[in-house]
Amino acid sequence: MPEHSLVGILGGMGPAATAAFYDHLVASTPATRDQDHLKVVMWADPTVPDRTAALLGDGESIVPWLERGVRALRASGAHVIVCPCNTAHVWLGEVVRKHGLDLLSIVDATIEEARAAAPGGHPIGILATEATLSAGLYQDGLAERGLTAILPEPQQQARLIEAIYRVKAGTEADLRRAAATVAQVCQELVAAGAGTIMSACTELSLVLQDVDPAVRVIDSTDALVQAVVRRYGPVATAAPGPGSTR
């Protein structure tokens, strides 16, 4: 990695997803010694208000929190920002540009993985928060690349939101129930015509283990990790790590 490249991780939304992102980044970096790993600085602030409530008008803006985090990362020497939270990207691009930094977007990275995984142009089912869906982050990006999105029905979306908050609760029982819910919704989206499933929420990325192995899943956490390693890692091509696209 070039000496000047310090990756700033803007996290805490939520804490478990941030920890999993960094763990996966370490595991996916083709390193044989400590010195081969990427230099990172992390700002993890779990006090950021609820992102979905902020976008839907039921909560306070998260922009001041994002500003605070980006300023701290810039002051620490970061030249590029990555954020393992999909919904935050509704606001994050503008905040990062304002501070003169680059953003390696989880949305762009995941959509590029989806395009590679859908050579026949088959529809892609999206698992995401209500805010991410209402902002059209993924639907618009897929449409620009000639791909069609299949969104959960309202009842399915309600189950996914419940699963997301179970992941945030973090008990073993909550995680088991969340994994079962995600697996079931994936099957339902496949039955509705999805050829690939996109996990566009980093909490849901933590509970994909029960999804039928025959279902191709694009994991946004993994997509961002692989993009970071390809661009800033010690070799040109990222080594596949746990949780890679199936």
N, C-alpha and C positions, 0 to 999 in steps of 0.2 A: 504494500500500500504506500502511495506517495507520502512523504513525511508530513505534508501539510494537511492531509485528509484525516480529520477527526470527526467521527460520526456522532451526532447528537441524537439521543433517544428521548423523545418526549413521551413520557408514559404516565402510569398511575390510573389509566382509564380502561380497564381496572388493573389493580396491582397484580393479580394472578396472570392476566394476559401479558402484561409487561415482562414479568419474570420468565414466562414461557418463551416469549420472543427472544430474550437474551440467551436463555439456555439453548434454544434451537440455533441461534446465530453461532454460538461457540461450537456446537456439535457439527454444524454444516460447513464451517471454515476448514479448508484443506490445510491444516497446520500439523507440523511434526514437533513443534516446540512452542513455548510461550510466546516467543518473539514473532511468530508467524500470524498471530491473531490480530484482529482489527483493534485499533484504538477507538474507544468509545467514551462518551460522557453521558450520564443519564440524569434526567430530571423526572422524577416520578411523584406526581402530586395527586393523591386520591381525593383531595377536597374539591376537585373540579366538579361543578354542578352537573346534574343529569343531562346528558347530551340530547336525548330524545325530548325531554320536557322543554329544553331551551329552544329547539327547532320548532316544536309544535305550539310554542307560545304559552306553555304552562309553567315555565321556570325562568330563572335569570340567565342572561347571556354568559356563555363560557369564554368569550373573547378575552376578557381581562386575565383569566387564568392562562390561556394559551400565550398571550403576550408575555406574561411573567415567566413562563417556562422557556419560551424562545429567547428572551433576553438573557436568562441565566445560562442557557446553552451557548449562546453567542459569546458571552463574557468568559466562558470556560474554554473558548477556542474552537468550537464546532463550526464547520464550514457547510455541512449538510444536515438536514433534519429528517429523521424517520419517526413515524408515530404508529405504534401497533394498536390503533383505534380507528376503525373505519368511519364512524359517524363524525369524529372530530374534523375529518377532511372537508366537511361542508364549509368550515371557516378557515382551516389551517393554511391553505395556499396563500391567501391574501396576507395573513399575519406573517408568514415566513418571508414572503417577498418584501414586505414593508421593512424588514430588518436586514435585507440584503443577503439572505442565505438561500441555498438551494433546498428544495423539498424532493425527496425520493418518495413518490406517492404510493401508498399501499393499494389505492384504487387502480392506478395505471398498471402496477406490477401484476395484480390479480387478473385484470382484463386481458393482459398480454398472455398470461398462462392459459386463460380460457380460450383465447383465439387459437392457440397452439393445440389445445385439447379438443377442439371442435372443427376438425378439417372439413367435415361435410356440412357445416353450418347448422347443425342441429340445435334446438332450443336449449337454453341454459337456465336451470332453476336457481333462484337466489334466496339464500338464507341471510337475513340482515335485520337490523332494528327498523322500527317504523320510520325513524328520522332519516336513515340512510335511504330507505325506499322512497319516502316522500320527496327527498331532494333529487332523486333520479340519478344519483352518482353512478350506479352501475348500469341501469337501463340505457342511459344516454351514451355511455361509453361503449356498450355492446352494440347499440344501434349504429354508431359511427363506423363500426367495423363489420357491419352487415350481419350481426347476430341478433337473435331474438331472445328476450327474457321471459321466463315463466315465473310469476310471483305467487307466493302462498295465498290461498283464500283467507278471508278474515279470521275464520276459526283456527286455521293452521297458524296464522301469524300470532294470534293470541297465545297459542301453545309455545311458540318459539320465544316470545317475550318472557313467558313464565320460565322457560328453560334458561334464558340468559340470566335472569335474576337468581335462579338456583345456582348457577355457576358462581355468581358473585357471592352468594352465601357460603359456598365452599365446603359444606359438610359432605361426607362420603355418600350419604343417602341422597342429598340434593344432586350431586354429580351423577349418580347412577340414574336418577329419574330424568335429569336433563339429557343424558346420553340416549336413553330410550326414546324420549320425545323427538330428538333430532333424527334418529334412525328412522322413526316412523314417518316423519314429515318428508324425509328424503325419498322414501319409497312412494309416498303419495305424489310427489312432484314427478318422479319417474313415470308413474302410471298416467300422469297428465300430459306426458310427452317430452319431459326433459331428458336429454341425452347425457348431460353433465350437470352436476350440482356445484354451485359456488358458495362456499362458506365465507360470507362477507361480513363476519362479525368475529372479532378475536376471542370473545368469550366462547362462542360456539366452536371455535377451533380446538378448544380444550376437551370437547366431548364428542369427538367424531368416531370414537373407537368401536361403537356398535353398528355403524353404517355398513350395510352389506358390501363386502369387498368387490362385488361385481359392479357397484355403482362408482362411476368416476367422479371424484370430489376434488375441486380446486380449493385449497386452503389458503386464505388470505395471509395468515401469519407466515406460512411457508413461502408464499410467493414473494412477500417483502424480504424475508431472509435471503432467498436466492438472489433477488435483485441487488441487495447490499453486497453480498459476497462476490457476485459477478463484477460489480463496478469497483469495489474497494478492497477485495480480498487479495491474497498473495499470488494467486494464479488467475488466468483469464476466465476459467469455467468453474462454477460452483459445484462442489461435490454434493450428491444427493444426501439429505439427512432424514432423520425420523420425521414423519408427518408429511413427506413429499407428496406431490400430486399423484393420485392413483389413476 
